[in-house]
Amino acid sequence: MNVSLVLLKKDGAYKAFPLANDITVIGRRHDCYLRIPLPVVSRKHCQLSRNESSVKLRDLSSRWGTFVNDKRVEKEKDIPVKAGDYIRIGPLTFVCQIDGKPEKITPPRKGAPPAPKAPPKPPKATAKAADDDLADLDVSDSFVNLDESDSDLEDLKDV
């Protein structure tokens, strides 16, 4: 079973992230497969598990929650994810694509709850240290890193 998370961008474009492992952790930490360094994303936010016949999502007690089709996922409980389901992590929305389905990627209909607001920024010294950490990242082939200089996240600055 081939599973991808397709990131929907504000301009209507999208980018697919194939999930190479049976268990994929998404979060802010450097050791997460899909790293999203935004304040509203927990260190270990959620995980996707797949086997030959299904895909399941589990919220890993994230502070801001994980949403599937605009419904908050209960913490530490596996829920099934189907092709075409929308997964929201912080301000990012992904479409789950399984074995090439859905073929056409479309944004969710309007009326979805707004993304959570970021917590207050840390003092400048801490923020600078965090920026320095992002600049020194060494991303191996086994990880996908969305950092603040990534064009995929550029349009999130106003969120």
N, C-alpha and C positions, 0 to 999 in steps of 0.2 A: 504494500500500500504506500503510495507516494502522497505525502502531506506537505503543503506549503501554507505559510501565513502570508497573505498579500496585504501589504500596508497601503491604505488609501490616503493619498495626499490631498491637500486642500484644492490644488489646481486641477483635480480630476485624474491625475496620473497615478500610477501605482507601481509598487516594487514587490516582487515575490521573494520570500525567504524559505527555501526548502528546509524541512526538518529532517536532518540526516540520522538522528538518534531515536530510539524507541521512547526515551524520556528526555524532554526538552524543558529546561528551566529558563524562565524569562524574568529579568529583573535588572537592578542597578549595579549589582556586584560584578567585578571583573571576571569571575568564574562562571557567570551565566552564559548559556549558549547564545541567547539573543539579549544583548546588553543595551538598556535604554537609560542613559544617565540623566534622568529628569527627577526633580524633587518629589513629584507625585507618584513615582514608581518605587515600590519597596525594593529593598536589597534583593530579596528572593520573592518575587511578586506572585507568580503562578507557574504551573507546570502543565505541559501537555504530554500525555502518555498514549502510545499507539501500539496496537498489535495487528495481526493479520486482518481483523474484521471491524475494529472500532478505534475511535479517537476519544479520549476523555481529558477534561480539563479540571484542574484543582487549584483553588485559590490558596496560597500558602500564608494565610493570616495577614494579608496585605492591609495596610492602613486605609487605603482609599478604595479598595475593592476591585474585583474583576467582573466584567459584565459580558454576558452572552445574549445577543439579541435584546439588549437594553434591560435584562434582568440580572440583578446582582447574584453572583455565585456564592453559595454558603461556604464559609471557611472550612477548609480541610475535608471537603466532600467532593468526590468525583462526579462530574456530570458528563453525559455524552455530548459530543460535538459532531454536527453533521456538515456535509459540504454545503457551502453557502451561508453558514452561520457567521454572524458578526461578533468579533471579540474586541472589547474595549479595555485597554490598559492605560490608565491615565488619560492623556488627551489623544492617544493613538487608537485608530480603529483598523482592525485587520479583518479580512475575509478568510475563512478556512476553506482551502481548496484541496480536495481529495481526489486523487487519480484524474486530475484535469477538470474536475467539476466543482463549481460551475465554470462553464467555458467563458462566459462574459462576466466580468467583475463590475459591479455597480455599487455606488455608495448606499448606505441605509437611508430609508425614507426620513424626511424631516420630522421633527418632534421628539427626537431622542433627547434624553436628559443631558444637560451640559457636562462637560468634563470637569473634574474637581479642580479647584483653585490650588495653586502651589502654596505650601507653607511659607512663612516669612523667610527671607534670605538670611543666611548666617552672616556674622561679621565679615568685613572685607578680607581679613587675613585668612580666615577659613575658606572663603569663596576662592581666593587666589590659589590656595593650596589645592583645592579641588580642580581648578582649571589646569594647574600644573600636572596633576595626576592624569587628566584627560590627554594632555599633550604628549605624555610619555608612554601611552599605551602601545603594547606590542600585540597586535591581533593575529592569532594563529589561524590556520585554515579551519580549525574546529569550532571557532566562535564567530558570531556576527556582531559587530559593534556599531551601534548608532551613536556617534558622538556629536557634540554640539556643533562641530564644524561640518558635519555630514549634510549634504544638500537635502537629504530626506527629512532632516529636522529643522532646516533653516526656516521653514514657514511656520514653525511652532513658537517662534520668539514672541509673537503677539498673543499667545494663548494664556 
